[in-house]
Amino acid sequence: MKAPTPSKLAYVPFVSVDNMMKLILRTGIETTLKELAKYIEDDFRRWELFDKTPRVASHSAEGVIELMPTSDGEVYGFKYVNGHPSNTKEGLQTVTAFGLLADVASGYPVLLSEMTVLTALRTAATSAMVAKHLAPKNAKTLALIGNGAQSEFQALGMKAIVGIEHIRLYDIDKTATEKAMHNLAGMNVTLTACQSPQEAIEGAEIITTCTADKQYATILTDNMVGAGIHINAIGGDCPGKTELHKDILSRSDVFVEYPPQTRIEGDIQQMPDDFPVTEMWEVITGKVKGRTNDRQITLFDGVGFAIEDFSALRYIKDKLQGTDLFQQLDMLADPDDPRDLFGMVQRAK
Ligand code: NAD
């Protein structure tokens, strides 16, 4: 695996938030989402060869801190991420993250990157890539419920990858909807601010729920969801945090990333352990069918899995080639004699 021209192996390329933003703006957000979705889809196709484990979570009353590791045998990656729904009241993000890729052969890190922005991109790219496989053909209208940090990325992913033209927005906090409407203005989609979730889902073929609340919330009730819809539920992503009434789950065909993680964290935590789900990689590889008819309700219970972060870091690493959008971090000790770590410290006096 080639690192972006490090001057020494001991220097680790680091992508700051500033450089991440420059990289995205140079590429264009919609192009970034499309390219990223391709990397994620490629890794879903080789799903079986990855090391997989549910993320390692440390819960508190305020939120959760998680580590998300995986490896394809050549490259190892992990993400550190938090989820703290009340943070925004203090002017802090609900979700922040950073991540790392390492060369399996030497164990040396080859990339360290901010992943707060990258997580929003990879979540939107995953949602849209999944919707491309499951949503009704020619879906044009998206209901976007929860208009916080993830929402505009979600909207543009569905536009760029699925072809969404109309977005109906709802949030319990009107200022969040106003912010999202402002950010999405001029992006070639029509926008409608709605007063209730019921109003938001009128005429929508795809419903995205991306709300943040550390509780069993019911953003959608059973009577709201008609036949043929695709639901992209990404906000319920840890134990004790759900968005959908369980009757919706009973009526839907539910698609997930990695069942051992989703059964703990997803909306299906409300269902019995043997509740039937389909793994998304099986749909993508053609092993099983996704949508089979136009009355079927498909539901992606997306909690975010380590392989998507691995794909995102892999994408960023490739995009860095030939750019100056990284710094070289002096992060690894590099004594001339590998066994003389002590001598190296002494010589620094
Ligand atoms: P955020 O705090 O920036 O925004 C959440 C929004 O939800 C807020 O504007 C809030 O007012 C709104 N909201 C809360 N309850 C609501 C309700 N009942 N109806 C309508 N709106 C409601 O959070 P964010 O960064 O946008 O993240 C949203 C959720 O997505 C979080 O729970 C986060 O953990 C989750 N998330 C999931 C993934 C994934 O891969 N599945 C990735 C990133 C974030």
Boltz pocket constraint, residues with backbone or C-beta under 6 A from the ligand:
constraints:
  - pocket:
      binder: B
      contacts: [[A, 82], [A, 83], [A, 85], [A, 88], [A, 94], [A, 95], [A, 119], [A, 120], [A, 123], [A, 145], [A, 146], [A, 147], [A, 148], [A, 149], [A, 150], [A, 151], [A, 170], [A, 171], [A, 172], [A, 173], [A, 176], [A, 210], [A, 211], [A, 212], [A, 213], [A, 217], [A, 218], [A, 219], [A, 233], [A, 234], [A, 235], [A, 236], [A, 237], [A, 302], [A, 303], [A, 304], [A, 305]]
      max_distance: 6.0
